[in-house]
Amino acid sequence: MAFRVVADLTAFVHLLFVLYVAFGGFLAWRWPRTIVAHVVAVVWGAASVAVGFDCPLTAVENWARREAGQEGLPPSGFIDHYLTGVIYPESALGAARALAALAVLVSWVVLWHRIRVTKVAPETYS
C-alpha cells in the first residue's frame, strides 16, 4: 500500500511540475524571485521534450508502481499516459505544446515589461 501512495504522490507532484512549467511565469508577477526557478523548470521541460530523456519523477513513479505490483508508465512517459488523450485529444498534442509555450512567453514578456515600467531594483528579482 505504501508504494502505491508513493506512486500516486509522485504522479501528483509530476502534474504540478508540468503545470508550473506552463504557468509558473505568472507566479513571478506576484513573486518575482520565482522567475529563476521557472526558467530552470522551462529549460528542463523543453529539453526533456526535445531530447526525449526520462524525467526522474517518471523513474520514481515506475519504481513505486512496480514495487506495488502494478504496471509502470508506458515508454512514452507521463504526459502521454496521463494527459494526451485524457485532457486533450492526441491530435492536439502540438497545439497543447504551442499553448504552453505561448503561456510561458506571455508571462515572461509581461514580467519583463513590469520590471521595466516599475524600474524595480534588480535585487528584488534574484
C-alpha positions in Angstrom: 0.0 0.0 0.0 2.8 2.4 0.8 4.4 2.1 -2.6 1.0 2.8 -4.2 0.8 6.0 -2.2 4.4 7.0 -3.2 3.5 6.3 -6.9 0.3 8.4 -6.7 2.0 11.2 -4.8 4.8 11.2 -7.4 2.3 11.4 -10.2 0.6 14.4 -8.4 3.9 16.2 -8.0 4.7 15.5 -11.7 1.4 17.1 -12.7 2.2 20.1 -10.5 5.6 20.4 -12.2 4.0 20.2 -15.7 1.6 22.9 -14.6 4.4 25.0 -13.2 6.3 24.8 -16.4 3.3 26.1 -18.3 2.0 28.7 -15.9 4.8 29.4 -13.3 5.8 32.6 -15.1 2.5 34.1 -13.9 3.5 33.4 -10.3 6.6 35.6 -10.9 4.3 38.6 -11.5 3.4 38.3 -7.8 6.7 36.8 -6.5 9.4 37.9 -8.9 12.1 35.8 -7.3 10.4 32.7 -8.5 11.4 33.5 -12.1 14.8 31.8 -11.7 13.1 28.5 -10.7 10.6 28.9 -13.5 13.4 29.4 -16.1 15.1 26.3 -14.9 11.8 24.3 -15.0 11.0 25.5 -18.5 14.5 24.6 -19.7 14.2 21.2 -18.1 10.8 20.6 -19.6 11.7 21.8 -23.1 14.9 19.7 -23.1 13.0 16.6 -22.0 10.6 17.0 -24.8 13.2 18.0 -27.4 15.8 15.4 -26.4 13.5 12.8 -25.0 15.4 11.9 -21.8 13.5 10.4 -18.9 12.3 12.6 -16.1 13.4 11.4 -12.6 9.8 11.7 -11.4 8.9 9.1 -14.1 11.6 6.8 -12.8 10.3 7.2 -9.2 6.7 6.5 -10.2 7.7 3.5 -12.2 9.8 2.1 -9.4 6.9 2.6 -6.8 4.3 1.1 -9.2 6.4 -2.0 -9.8 7.0 -2.3 -6.0 3.3 -2.1 -5.5 2.7 -4.8 -8.1 1.4 -2.5 -10.8 2.5 -1.7 -14.3 4.8 1.3 -14.7 4.2 4.1 -17.1 4.5 3.2 -20.8 7.7 4.2 -22.6 6.0 7.3 -23.9 6.0 8.7 -20.4 3.9 10.7 -18.0 2.3 13.3 -20.4 1.3 10.7 -23.0 -0.1 8.5 -20.3 -2.0 10.9 -18.1 -2.7 14.0 -20.3 -2.7 13.2 -24.0 -5.9 11.6 -24.9 -7.4 12.4 -21.5 -7.2 16.2 -21.1 -6.8 16.9 -24.8 -7.1 14.6 -27.9 -3.9 13.0 -29.3 -4.3 15.1 -32.4 -4.0 18.2 -30.3 -0.6 17.5 -28.8 1.2 20.1 -31.0 -1.5 22.7 -30.1 -1.2 21.9 -26.4 2.6 22.3 -26.5 2.2 25.5 -28.5 -0.3 26.9 -26.0 2.0 26.0 -23.1 4.9 27.8 -24.9 2.6 30.8 -25.5 1.7 30.9 -21.8 5.4 30.9 -20.9 6.2 33.6 -23.5 3.3 35.9 -22.4 4.2 35.5 -18.7 7.8 36.4 -19.4 7.1 39.3 -21.7 4.7 40.8 -19.2 7.1 40.3 -16.3 9.9 41.9 -18.4 7.5 44.9 -19.1 6.5 45.2 -15.5 10.2 45.3 -14.4 11.0 48.0 -17.0 7.9 50.1 -16.2 8.2 49.9 -12.4 12.0 50.1 -12.6 12.2 47.7 -9.7 15.7 47.1 -8.3 17.3 44.0 -9.8 18.0 42.5 -6.3 14.2 42.1 -6.0 14.4 39.5 -8.8 17.3 37.4 -7.6 
